[in-house]
């Protein structure tokens, strides 16, 4: 059939060769299934895991090495946390707990509206990137994002501020976003992406407060929650904020507001 008999005699499957796959790659030990699915054999032969490539990850990035980033420095800690109730470790299908509705206030303040970050801009003169953990996590997961989103980047006096827009889907949790059959927009359908996101966010907020002990004991940091308004009606959720600084190298010093939901006693 025109297939080079040298390749066949060396044990290479003639079906792959007849389908147009370069037998040199196969003879070098590269899995022909990956090549036949359209993955560039040059990447595979250079030692890059073909499973990553087949999942849509750009192989050019696979060869990059991340810089060594040291542990962060805690600058400020604000707010108060309730203790996690370990009884919820034992919840399972036979020992269930109904989800309760717990009306508490959750703040979603963007970077430049944070009064603590405004102070740190003045006191931490070496820092040049300011962000929140939610925005940072969204950027880190960008390669897997299927729904549209955006952030606002402002550069003021050599300092970069990453912000989210107000009243957008940014603060909602998505449902089945990376599924093979994601939810479809169907007007006001209960299973539309937005309605599912609202439901998931509502469930997450209530669950995060339900698993806390209700005895009123709190672990308080030195500073109060910077977003609590004296005129605000209602109880604020158990939340604390840790403002941390990372030196990323290449003259990049990042300050991020990291959110904490609960506290748990360690073994010591």
C-alpha distance (Angstrom), angle and dihedral (degrees) to the residues before:
residue distance angle dihedral
X1 . . .
X2 3.78 . .
X3 3.81 98.1 .
X4 3.76 114.3 140.8
X5 3.81 105.1 -104.0
X6 3.82 90.7 -148.4
X7 3.78 90.4 68.0
X8 3.80 93.3 46.5
X9 3.77 93.0 48.3
X10 3.81 88.8 52.6
X11 3.79 89.6 59.9
X12 3.80 101.5 -100.9
X13 3.77 114.7 148.0
X14 3.78 107.2 -108.4
X15 3.80 91.5 -149.4
X16 3.78 90.8 68.7
X17 3.77 93.0 47.2
X18 3.79 92.9 47.7
X19 3.81 89.1 52.9
X20 3.78 89.5 62.1
X21 3.81 101.2 -98.8
X22 3.75 114.1 147.2
X23 3.79 105.0 -107.8
X24 3.80 91.3 -151.4
X25 3.77 89.7 69.5
X26 3.79 92.4 47.8
X27 3.78 93.3 47.9
X28 3.81 88.9 53.5
X29 3.80 89.8 61.5
X30 3.80 101.2 -98.1
X31 3.78 114.1 146.5
X32 3.78 105.8 -108.0
X33 3.79 91.8 -151.6
X34 3.79 89.9 68.1
X35 3.79 92.3 47.8
X36 3.78 92.8 47.3
X37 3.82 89.3 53.8
X38 3.80 89.5 61.2
X39 3.80 101.5 -97.0
X40 3.76 113.6 146.6
X41 3.79 106.2 -108.9
X42 3.80 91.6 -150.5
X43 3.79 89.3 68.6
X44 3.80 92.1 48.5
X45 3.77 93.5 47.3
X46 3.82 89.0 53.7
X47 3.80 89.5 62.1
X48 3.80 100.4 -98.7
X49 3.78 113.6 145.3
X50 3.78 106.8 -108.5
X51 3.79 91.7 -151.2
X52 3.79 88.9 68.4
X53 3.77 92.0 48.3
X54 3.79 93.1 48.1
X55 3.82 89.4 53.1
X56 3.79 90.2 60.8
X57 3.80 100.9 -97.4
X58 3.76 112.7 143.8
X59 3.78 106.6 -112.1
X60 3.80 92.0 -147.0
X61 3.80 88.6 70.1
X62 3.79 93.7 50.8
X63 3.78 92.0 73.4
X64 3.80 93.3 54.9
X65 3.78 120.7 103.1
X66 3.78 120.8 -146.9
X67 3.80 118.5 -127.0
X68 3.77 118.0 -106.9
X69 3.80 104.8 -98.4
X70 3.78 117.7 -164.2
X71 3.78 124.2 -137.3
X72 3.82 113.7 -76.3
X73 3.77 126.1 -103.0
X74 3.81 116.7 -123.2
X75 3.79 108.8 -132.1
X76 3.80 103.3 173.8
X77 3.81 137.5 -2.4
X78 3.79 121.6 -158.7
X79 3.79 138.6 177.7
X80 3.79 136.2 25.8
X81 3.79 134.0 -83.6
X82 3.78 134.0 -153.2
X83 3.80 120.4 -139.4
X84 3.79 122.8 -97.2
X85 3.81 114.2 -114.3
X86 3.81 107.6 -129.8
X87 3.79 91.1 -156.7
X88 3.80 86.5 84.5
X89 3.81 89.4 65.8
X90 3.79 86.1 73.9
X91 3.81 97.0 52.5
X92 3.80 112.9 120.0
X93 3.80 140.0 141.3
X94 3.82 91.2 -72.1
X95 3.81 95.5 41.1
X96 3.77 102.1 43.1
X97 3.79 131.8 173.8
X98 3.81 120.6 -156.9
X99 3.79 114.1 -127.0
X100 3.79 111.0 -106.5
X101 3.77 128.0 -147.8
X102 3.80 108.9 -120.9
X103 3.80 114.2 -179.7
X104 3.78 107.1 -146.6
X105 3.78 133.3 144.6
X106 3.80 119.9 -106.2
X107 3.80 119.4 -166.6
X108 3.80 121.3 -149.1
X109 3.79 102.7 -175.2
X110 3.79 119.0 173.3
X111 3.80 124.0 -130.4
X112 3.81 102.6 -96.0
X113 3.82 92.7 43.7
X114 3.81 91.8 57.6
X115 3.83 109.4 105.1
X116 3.81 92.0 -156.4
X117 3.80 92.8 54.7
X118 3.80 89.3 49.1
X119 3.80 88.7 57.2
X120 3.81 92.7 45.5
X121 3.81 90.3 53.5
X122 3.81 87.2 64.8
X123 3.79 99.5 38.9
X124 3.84 100.9 38.1
X125 3.78 97.4 58.4
X126 3.82 95.0 170.7
X127 3.82 94.1 57.2
X128 3.79 114.4 97.5
X129 3.83 105.3 168.0
X130 3.82 123.2 59.6
X131 3.80 124.7 -174.4
X132 3.82 145.5 140.7
X133 3.80 125.4 -112.9
X134 3.83 92.1 -113.4
X135 3.81 92.8 55.4
X136 3.79 91.9 43.7
X137 3.82 92.1 50.4
X138 3.80 90.8 50.0
X139 3.79 90.9 53.3
X140 3.81 92.1 48.0
X141 3.82 90.9 52.5
X142 3.81 94.7 44.1
X143 3.80 94.3 111.1
X144 3.83 90.4 61.8
X145 3.80 97.3 41.3
X146 3.80 116.6 117.8
X147 3.81 100.5 172.6
X148 3.79 120.8 71.1
X149 3.80 121.2 -104.7
X150 3.77 137.5 152.1
X151 3.77 141.0 -162.6
X152 3.79 131.7 -151.5
X153 3.81 117.0 -120.1
X154 3.78 118.1 -162.2
X155 3.78 125.7 -178.1
X156 3.78 113.1 -160.5
X157 3.79 121.3 173.9
X158 3.79 94.2 -21.9
X159 3.82 93.3 -47.6
X160 3.82 122.6 111.6
X161 3.82 121.5 -143.5
X162 3.80 120.9 -167.4
X163 3.82 112.6 -155.9
X164 3.78 138.4 175.6
X165 3.77 122.8 -136.9
X166 3.80 120.6 -108.0
X167 3.80 121.4 -107.1
X168 3.79 97.1 12.9
X169 3.79 135.8 124.8
X170 3.81 89.9 -98.3
X171 3.80 94.6 100.7
X172 3.81 94.8 47.9
X173 3.81 125.1 94.1
X174 3.78 113.9 -121.6
X175 3.81 123.9 -133.2
X176 3.83 123.6 -141.2
X177 3.80 89.9 -17.1
X178 3.81 93.6 154.9
X179 3.79 95.5 36.2
X180 3.79 120.8 126.6
X181 3.81 86.1 -119.4
X182 3.83 107.0 31.2
X183 3.82 120.9 -171.9
X184 3.80 114.6 -78.7
X185 3.78 129.5 -135.1
X186 3.78 105.8 -106.6
X187 3.77 105.2 161.0
X188 3.80 112.1 -101.0
X189 3.81 94.2 -10.4
X190 3.83 113.1 147.5
X191 3.80 89.0 -127.4
X192 3.79 96.8 52.3
X193 3.84 114.3 124.0
X194 3.82 93.7 -107.1
X195 3.81 95.9 47.3
X196 3.79 91.4 47.5
X197 3.81 89.9 48.6
X198 3.80 91.7 51.2
X199 3.79 90.5 49.2
X200 3.82 93.4 47.8
X201 3.81 92.0 48.7
X202 3.80 91.0 48.2
X203 3.82 91.3 49.8
X204 3.80 91.9 47.5
X205 3.81 93.0 50.5
X206 3.80 93.3 49.6
X207 3.79 95.0 43.2
X208 3.82 92.1 50.1
X209 3.81 89.4 57.8
X210 3.81 97.9 38.4
X211 3.82 93.5 60.9
X212 3.80 91.7 60.3
X213 3.79 125.9 96.7
X214 3.77 112.6 -99.8
X215 3.81 97.7 -149.4
X216 3.81 92.0 101.3
X217 3.81 96.2 -117.3
X218 3.81 112.9 143.0
X219 3.75 137.9 -174.6
X220 3.79 106.4 -136.7
X221 3.77 127.7 -163.0
X222 3.80 122.9 -144.0
X223 3.81 93.9 -96.6
X224 3.80 127.7 52.6
X225 3.79 124.0 -118.8
X226 3.83 102.9 -75.5
X227 3.81 93.5 -147.6
X228 3.80 100.1 54.9
X229 3.78 111.6 113.0
X230 3.78 117.6 -153.3
X231 3.80 89.9 -140.9
X232 3.80 92.5 50.3
X233 3.79 114.1 115.3
X234 3.77 118.3 -141.6
X235 3.79 138.2 34.9
X236 3.80 120.1 -62.2
X237 3.80 117.2 -128.7
X238 3.79 121.5 -107.5
X239 3.78 101.2 -86.7
X240 3.78 140.6 140.7
X241 3.78 132.7 -176.9
X242 3.77 129.0 -139.5
X243 3.79 116.1 -163.9
X244 3.80 107.2 -152.1
X245 3.79 134.3 -176.2
X246 3.81 125.3 -147.1
X247 3.78 126.7 -171.6
X248 3.81 103.1 -146.0
X249 3.79 95.9 179.9
X250 3.81 126.3 -120.1
X251 3.82 88.7 79.0
X252 3.81 91.9 -61.9
X253 3.80 115.8 135.5
X254 3.80 113.2 175.6
X255 3.79 128.7 -163.2
X256 3.80 116.3 -163.7
X257 3.79 132.4 -176.9
X258 3.80 106.4 -134.2
X259 3.78 121.0 -164.1
X260 3.82 125.8 -139.0
X261 3.82 123.7 -164.0
X262 3.81 106.0 -171.8
X263 3.79 145.5 -5.7
X264 3.79 129.5 -123.9
X265 3.80 130.6 -168.1
X266 3.80 113.9 -116.0
X267 3.78 125.6 -136.9
X268 3.81 91.1 -99.3
